[in-house]
Amino acid sequence: LVPQPFRDDRGLFTRTFDAEIFDTHFGTPGFSASFVQDSQSRSAKGVIRGMHGRSGRGEAKLVRCANGAVHDVLIDIRRNSPTFGRHVTQELAAGDGKQMFVPEGFAHGFMTLEPDSMVAYKVTSGYEPKSERGVAWDDPDLAVAWPAALRADATLSPRDRQWPRLK
């Protein structure tokens, strides 16, 4: 998703979420969402947050980079999906306005590419620690192409270091 900014001599204004526009693009079965919470994170360069998913009813997200830049990753963890285990990546930067929609049943994570990168999330369910799941960020079977220059020195939380492989 790339929201269209309104520009004039003062600068710009952007609607980062518009339900009507969102539903036009994602209002198909399996891709609609009713957001209940907004969250944000700020991280130093080279931080990996993820790969996070949910069991049970799941959680969808709409993610954008409000400051800096990130390498954003989605992994399909729906066992009965024809794309199970496949991933997509997209660079999101504050200046490009791009947003990534993360449907239910996908693990999500990102690596910060610049200092003080800030990621803003709209989510469809509140925090439920008991339903948290994750996948190893460096699972060789997934072969996610993290930025090589930052991969070796990546900073992760202890929890994100211990997630199991997808298998």
Buried (B, 14 or more C-beta within 10 A) or exposed (E): BEBEEEEEEEEEEEEBBEEEEBEEEBEEEEBBBEBEEEEEBBBEBBBBBBBBBBEEEBBBBBBBBBBBBBBBBBBBBBEEEEEEBEBEBBBBBBEEBBBBBBBBBBBBBBBBBBEEBBBBBBBBBEEEEEBBBBBBBBBEEBEBEBBEEBBEEBBBEEEBEEBEEBE
